[in-house]
Amino acid sequence: MHSLRDLLEKAQDSGAAIGHFNISDLVLLKAVFAAAQEVNVPVLVGLSEGEREFVGAGPIAAFVRKLREEFGFPIFLNGVKPSFRGLQCFLKRVRVIGVCVRPIGSAV
């Protein structure tokens, strides 16, 4: 199993993107996981601040870890708490390395 860092570097080198989807419950987690498996691409899932407060990051982290280990499939939980400053730093880095992310289909 590859680490998230390995997969991100591979995606960057090949000009690909790894999808990130916010989830609010186990139904969405299972749906995102099934779709990623179907097209055989790694995936990141995350929780909004409100969902983290309601559901808790711990239980979701345990489910994500269990899916990754049981199925040997690259699914990861984004544990970064979003902030405007963090977004500014991220966008600055994206411009510096010249990454262009293009939406696929109707997904944004």
Sequence and secondary structure as in RCSB ss.txt:
>XXXX:A:sequence
MHSLRDLLEKAQDSGAAIGHFNISDLVLLKAVFAAAQEVNVPVLVGLSEGEREFVGAGPIAAFVRKLREEFGFPI
FLNGVKPSFRGLQCFLKRVRVIGVCVRPIGSAV
>XXXX:A:secstr
   HHHHHHHHHHHT   EEEE SSHHHHHHHHHHHHHHT  EEEE  HHHHHHT HHHHHHHHHHHHHHHT  E
EEE     HHHHHHHHHHHHHHT      TT  
